[in-house]
Amino acid sequence: MELSVRNQLKAKVKNVKSNDVSSEVVLDVGGQEMCAVITTGSVKRLGLKVGDDVFALVKATSVMIMK
């Protein structure tokens, strides 16, 4: 599969909190936490669970940088 997303971050699933509609998936990206909110259906379809190796794909029209 080819994707246009250039920001592909290797991550590990650290936690998953789900309700009927949406899920909060906390990822460990090289020691930094990243949180994604996705549908619970997607969590089930992907079979996501704590400890899974995944990629976080980030496509944004706006990125803020702080120094």
Backbone as a chain_set.jsonl record, in Angstrom:
{"seq": "MELSVRNQLKAKVKNVKSNDVSSEVVLDVGGQEMCAVITTGSVKRLGLKVGDDVFALVKATSVMIMK", "coords": {"N": [[0.835, -1.168, 0.0], [0.591, 2.151, -0.884], [1.129, 5.35, 0.515], [0.363, 8.825, 0.913], [1.167, 10.151, 3.113], [3.766, 11.621, 4.821], [4.791, 11.804, 7.381], [5.467, 9.347, 9.298], [5.429, 7.608, 12.111], [7.05, 5.291, 14.127], [5.582, 3.391, 16.653], [4.391, 2.232, 19.894], [1.573, 0.688, 21.283], [0.318, 1.974, 24.194], [-1.861, 2.309, 25.893], [-5.395, 1.741, 25.843], [-8.511, 3.174, 25.841], [-11.885, 2.69, 25.723], [-15.233, 3.484, 24.588], [-18.659, 3.051, 23.591], [-18.628, 4.334, 21.097], [-16.223, 5.86, 20.544], [-12.608, 5.693, 20.895], [-9.734, 6.195, 22.923], [-6.456, 6.108, 22.136], [-3.386, 5.619, 23.427], [-0.094, 6.216, 22.583], [3.341, 5.208, 22.592], [5.915, 6.94, 21.41], [8.987, 6.672, 20.746], [9.619, 7.195, 23.469], [8.085, 9.413, 23.965], [4.743, 10.438, 24.598], [1.848, 10.046, 22.59], [-1.433, 10.787, 21.68], [-4.259, 9.368, 20.176], [-7.523, 9.764, 18.973], [-9.867, 7.621, 17.914], [-12.381, 5.733, 16.114], [-14.202, 3.238, 17.95], [-14.891, 1.071, 16.491], [-12.806, 0.989, 14.622], [-10.663, 0.349, 16.298], [-11.397, -2.244, 17.03], [-11.486, -3.479, 14.487], [-8.808, -3.298, 13.699], [-7.734, -4.759, 15.705], [-6.413, -3.692, 17.918], [-4.255, -3.636, 20.73], [-2.742, -3.268, 23.981], [0.758, -2.982, 23.852], [1.101, -3.604, 21.183], [2.94, -3.11, 18.175], [2.872, -0.33, 16.115], [2.223, 2.128, 13.531], [2.094, 5.614, 13.684], [0.425, 7.749, 11.713], [0.709, 10.921, 10.477], [-0.959, 13.593, 9.191], [-1.209, 16.813, 8.657], [-2.549, 20.094, 8.348], [-1.575, 22.124, 9.739], [1.113, 22.734, 11.826], [2.43, 23.321, 14.937], [5.291, 24.795, 16.422], [7.339, 24.913, 19.25], [9.804, 26.555, 21.123]], "CA": [[0.0, 0.0, 0.0], [1.311, 3.423, -0.955], [0.449, 6.435, 1.219], [0.941, 10.143, 0.688], [1.569, 10.699, 4.405], [5.219, 11.551, 5.003], [5.112, 11.683, 8.806], [5.128, 8.003, 9.738], [6.178, 7.427, 13.343], [6.949, 3.971, 14.742], [5.065, 3.561, 18.005], [3.873, 1.064, 20.592], [0.332, 1.004, 21.984], [0.553, 2.019, 25.638], [-3.136, 2.193, 26.587], [-6.593, 1.923, 25.021], [-9.75, 3.388, 26.607], [-12.959, 2.684, 24.73], [-16.653, 3.459, 24.912], [-19.4, 2.469, 22.467], [-18.406, 5.03, 19.832], [-14.84, 6.297, 20.292], [-11.539, 5.144, 21.726], [-8.505, 6.966, 23.075], [-5.32, 5.199, 22.022], [-2.159, 6.296, 23.83], [1.063, 5.592, 21.941], [4.701, 5.578, 22.983], [6.695, 7.226, 20.202], [10.361, 6.963, 21.158], [9.653, 7.755, 24.817], [7.115, 10.499, 24.052], [3.37, 9.973, 24.436], [0.974, 10.654, 21.592], [-2.784, 10.262, 21.862], [-5.131, 9.408, 19.002], [-8.917, 9.419, 19.224], [-10.386, 6.96, 16.725], [-13.614, 5.015, 16.426], [-14.051, 1.933, 18.593], [-14.936, 0.108, 15.387], [-11.453, 0.872, 14.059], [-9.847, -0.388, 17.276], [-11.762, -3.663, 16.901], [-11.092, -3.952, 13.153], [-7.354, -3.435, 13.693], [-7.335, -5.653, 16.792], [-5.402, -2.979, 18.714], [-4.15, -3.95, 22.145], [-1.526, -2.769, 24.625], [1.975, -3.696, 23.462], [1.201, -3.735, 19.726], [3.76, -2.185, 17.393], [2.042, 0.327, 15.109], [2.725, 3.378, 12.989], [1.216, 6.774, 13.775], [0.522, 8.496, 10.469], [0.269, 12.275, 10.789], [-1.111, 14.488, 8.053], [-1.826, 18.001, 9.237], [-2.382, 21.337, 7.588], [-0.959, 23.089, 10.634], [1.976, 22.172, 12.863], [3.002, 24.377, 15.784], [6.607, 24.48, 16.988], [7.666, 25.746, 20.397], [11.206, 26.409, 21.529]], "C": [[0.885, 1.238, 0.0], [0.475, 4.498, -0.255], [1.137, 7.754, 0.928], [1.456, 10.771, 1.978], [3.072, 10.524, 4.602], [5.616, 11.338, 6.455], [4.598, 10.347, 9.332], [6.023, 7.664, 10.92], [5.961, 6.024, 13.9], [6.543, 4.169, 16.194], [4.639, 2.216, 18.584], [2.625, 1.505, 21.343], [0.574, 0.874, 23.484], [-0.738, 1.821, 26.433], [-4.272, 2.397, 25.59], [-7.788, 2.058, 25.966], [-10.876, 3.535, 25.595], [-14.327, 2.876, 25.366], [-17.363, 2.915, 23.667], [-19.014, 3.056, 21.115], [-16.937, 5.326, 19.553], [-13.871, 5.67, 21.286], [-10.364, 6.108, 21.754], [-7.354, 5.965, 23.082], [-4.058, 5.997, 22.334], [-0.981, 5.498, 23.268], [2.354, 6.077, 22.579], [5.497, 5.71, 21.692], [8.089, 7.628, 20.652], [10.451, 7.621, 22.523], [8.715, 8.929, 25.026], [5.714, 9.917, 23.853], [2.638, 10.759, 23.361], [-0.382, 9.994, 21.768], [-3.569, 10.421, 20.562], [-6.532, 9.032, 19.446], [-9.48, 8.893, 17.903], [-11.672, 6.233, 17.101], [-13.29, 3.677, 17.096], [-14.121, 0.831, 17.546], [-13.569, -0.095, 14.753], [-10.527, 0.121, 14.998], [-10.122, -1.88, 17.142], [-11.293, -4.237, 15.572], [-9.591, -4.197, 13.071], [-6.854, -4.407, 14.769], [-6.297, -5.012, 17.697], [-5.456, -3.396, 20.174], [-2.817, -3.426, 22.67], [-0.348, -3.645, 24.22], [2.15, -3.851, 21.966], [2.153, -2.697, 19.143], [2.903, -1.651, 16.264], [2.814, 1.495, 14.506], [1.674, 4.448, 13.221], [1.457, 7.581, 12.504], [-0.084, 9.872, 10.706], [0.228, 13.102, 9.518], [-1.877, 15.69, 8.574], [-1.585, 19.205, 8.346], [-1.687, 22.392, 8.432], [-0.137, 22.355, 11.685], [2.57, 23.34, 13.623], [4.32, 23.907, 16.348], [6.865, 25.45, 18.126], [9.114, 25.505, 20.756], [11.376, 26.958, 22.923]], "O": [[1.817, 1.347, 0.797], [-0.744, 4.545, -0.417], [2.35, 7.798, 0.722], [2.111, 11.813, 1.94], [3.585, 9.406, 4.554], [6.663, 10.755, 6.733], [3.448, 10.23, 9.754], [7.225, 7.457, 10.76], [4.823, 5.612, 14.122], [7.101, 5.02, 16.887], [4.54, 1.212, 17.879], [2.613, 2.566, 21.967], [0.976, -0.179, 23.979], [-0.719, 1.236, 27.516], [-4.13, 3.135, 24.615], [-8.047, 1.176, 26.785], [-10.828, 4.398, 24.718], [-14.56, 2.492, 26.512], [-16.707, 2.37, 22.779], [-19.064, 2.363, 20.099], [-16.454, 5.073, 18.449], [-14.255, 5.191, 22.353], [-10.039, 6.75, 20.755], [-7.293, 5.082, 23.937], [-3.702, 6.927, 21.61], [-0.883, 4.284, 23.448], [2.444, 7.212, 23.048], [5.724, 4.733, 20.978], [8.342, 8.804, 20.913], [11.274, 8.515, 22.722], [8.56, 9.398, 26.154], [5.521, 9.013, 23.04], [2.791, 11.974, 23.241], [-0.47, 8.784, 21.981], [-3.542, 11.478, 19.932], [-6.71, 8.085, 20.211], [-9.559, 9.618, 16.911], [-12.008, 6.131, 18.281], [-12.249, 3.071, 16.842], [-13.489, -0.215, 17.691], [-13.21, -1.214, 14.387], [-9.692, -0.663, 14.547], [-9.194, -2.689, 17.141], [-10.766, -5.348, 15.524], [-9.143, -5.167, 12.46], [-5.696, -4.825, 14.747], [-5.4, -5.693, 18.194], [-6.524, -3.497, 20.777], [-1.886, -3.174, 21.905], [-0.43, -4.873, 24.238], [3.24, -4.197, 21.511], [2.165, -1.543, 19.572], [2.277, -2.421, 15.535], [3.927, 1.802, 14.932], [0.489, 4.217, 12.981], [2.571, 8.04, 12.256], [-1.249, 9.985, 11.09], [1.245, 13.291, 8.85], [-3.061, 15.59, 8.894], [-0.555, 19.317, 7.681], [-1.26, 23.427, 7.92], [-0.641, 21.454, 12.356], [3.149, 24.247, 13.024], [4.458, 22.74, 16.716], [6.641, 26.654, 17.995], [9.595, 24.374, 20.698], [12.481, 26.937, 23.465]]}, "num_chains": 1, "name": "protein.A"}
